[in-house]
Amino acid sequence: MAPMGEVRSAQRLVAYNRTVFEKFERAVSRRGWKEASANREIGHLSLKNTLVHILNVHEAWLIAVAQGRWEIFDAPGRQPDEVRSLADLRRYRARVWEGVDRLMATLTPAQLRSRVKAPWMPGEYTLEDAVYQVSFEQAHHLGEIIGALWQADWRPPEMTWIRNLP
């Protein structure tokens, strides 16, 4: 049984993810569209595509899987090739965080320990596992962005937990 303290921990982790994501989005946006969309030979090629992928992961796990809102997969503006400007990226980010906020605002211990299922992922896991999945995947992909920023001689944003405590 997940006590309320674990719910609060999940909420804090998601709040941290949002804070750090938005710092990276601002850092990429400051470089302009040409730099954001340039092929940097990282996992999702561009900084923009990597940010879109991070949003896709949050949306898939914390909106579709956690809330049963499968229609998000048919929504326009969520594929990297559909995000054609920094304004498009901001709109998509706002939509994703709105859906994630909806879950976090009403999260209960029972929900956190409930079994969830993603059609693309084998095995058994809980919503708590999904929160960790999005968090670790975001950290992994932000690491790619950090490397690309350093290669361009641009300082990446601060992402340490302690400096970004929610």
NORPEKA-V805764 format. One record per residue. N is the residue number from 1. RES is the residue in one letter. PHI is phi in whole degrees, -180 to 180 (* if undefined). OMEGA is omega in whole degrees, -180 to 180 (NA if undefined). D_LAST is the distance of its C-alpha to the last C-alpha in Angstrom with 2 decimals. Layout:
# NORPEKA-V805764
N	RES	PHI	OMEGA	D_LAST
N	RES	PHI	OMEGA	D_LAST
This chain:
# NORPEKA-V805764
1	M	*	-179	24.44
2	A	-86	177	20.64
3	P	-72	-179	19.54
4	M	-58	178	16.82
5	G	-60	178	14.71
6	E	-71	175	14.91
7	V	-63	180	13.97
8	R	-62	178	10.74
9	S	-64	178	10.19
10	A	-63	179	11.21
11	Q	-63	179	8.99
12	R	-66	-180	5.80
13	L	-64	178	7.97
14	V	-66	177	9.01
15	A	-64	176	5.94
16	Y	-61	180	5.76
17	N	-55	-179	9.46
18	R	-65	-180	9.58
19	T	-57	-177	8.02
20	V	-69	177	10.38
21	F	-56	-176	13.11
22	E	-66	175	13.30
23	K	-63	180	13.66
24	F	-68	177	16.42
25	E	-60	179	17.94
26	R	-63	-180	18.31
27	A	-62	179	19.79
28	V	-68	-179	22.20
29	S	-62	179	23.06
30	R	-61	180	24.01
31	R	-82	178	26.65
32	G	90	-175	28.27
33	W	-62	-177	29.46
34	K	-58	180	32.17
35	E	-71	-179	29.90
36	A	-65	-175	27.18
37	S	-100	-180	29.90
38	A	-69	177	32.06
39	N	-71	-179	32.89
40	R	-109	179	31.26
41	E	59	172	32.61
42	I	-101	-172	29.26
43	G	-49	179	28.73
44	H	-111	175	28.38
45	L	73	-176	30.39
46	S	-105	175	28.46
47	L	-62	179	24.98
48	K	-61	-179	24.99
49	N	-63	179	26.23
50	T	-69	176	23.61
51	L	-64	177	20.82
52	V	-62	179	22.83
53	H	-61	178	23.13
54	I	-59	176	19.39
55	L	-64	177	19.23
56	N	-56	-178	22.34
57	V	-64	177	20.83
58	H	-61	-178	17.88
59	E	-65	-178	20.50
60	A	-64	-175	23.03
61	W	-79	-171	21.10
62	L	-95	176	18.66
63	I	-115	-178	21.07
64	A	-66	-176	24.58
65	V	-68	-174	24.52
66	A	-70	-175	22.07
67	Q	-111	180	23.40
68	G	66	-178	26.91
69	R	-100	-175	26.69
70	W	-66	-179	28.98
71	E	-63	-180	30.17
72	I	-60	-179	27.26
73	F	-68	178	29.31
74	D	-98	-177	32.02
75	A	-71	177	29.92
76	P	-72	173	30.88
77	G	86	-179	28.67
78	R	-112	178	26.74
79	Q	-93	-178	29.07
80	P	-52	-179	28.85
81	D	-74	176	32.31
82	E	-89	178	31.40
83	V	-92	-170	28.60
84	R	-108	179	31.03
85	S	-161	176	29.08
86	L	-66	176	25.74
87	A	-65	176	25.92
88	D	-61	179	26.44
89	L	-61	179	23.36
90	R	-62	179	21.25
91	R	-63	-180	22.97
92	Y	-64	178	22.38
93	R	-58	-180	18.66
94	A	-62	179	18.43
95	R	-64	-180	20.55
96	V	-65	-176	18.60
97	W	-66	175	15.17
98	E	-61	179	17.14
99	G	-67	178	18.56
100	V	-67	179	15.45
101	D	-59	178	13.85
102	R	-59	178	17.18
103	L	-67	-175	16.87
104	M	-65	-178	13.39
105	A	-67	-176	14.49
106	T	-119	-176	17.50
107	L	-60	179	16.71
108	T	-123	176	18.93
109	P	-57	180	19.87
110	A	-63	178	23.06
111	Q	-63	-176	21.51
112	L	-62	-180	19.28
113	R	-92	-179	22.46
114	S	-68	176	24.72
115	R	-75	176	26.65
116	V	-126	-178	26.02
117	K	-141	173	28.31
118	A	-105	-177	28.06
119	P	-57	-177	31.60
120	W	-90	-174	31.03
121	M	-123	179	29.68
122	P	-74	174	32.06
123	G	98	179	31.33
124	E	-116	-178	29.54
125	Y	-161	-177	25.83
126	T	-109	174	23.32
127	L	-62	176	20.46
128	E	-59	177	18.23
129	D	-60	179	20.13
130	A	-64	177	19.49
131	V	-62	177	15.68
132	Y	-66	179	16.36
133	Q	-57	-178	19.00
134	V	-65	-179	16.96
135	S	-67	-179	14.34
136	F	-69	178	17.25
137	E	-67	176	19.24
138	Q	-61	-179	16.69
139	A	-59	179	16.48
140	H	-59	-177	20.28
141	H	-72	174	20.85
142	L	-65	174	18.54
143	G	-60	176	20.72
144	E	-63	180	23.69
145	I	-64	178	22.37
146	I	-57	178	21.69
147	G	-59	-180	25.28
148	A	-65	179	26.68
149	L	-65	178	25.04
150	W	-63	179	26.44
151	Q	-61	178	29.79
152	A	-87	-179	29.89
153	D	64	176	29.11
154	W	-114	-180	25.83
155	R	-75	178	22.84
156	P	-77	177	19.81
157	P	-67	175	16.30
158	E	-70	180	14.05
159	M	-127	-179	12.26
160	T	-63	180	11.69
161	W	-56	-172	8.84
162	I	-63	179	9.08
163	R	-77	-178	9.26
164	N	-123	-179	6.26
165	L	-56	177	3.78
166	P	-78	NA	0.00
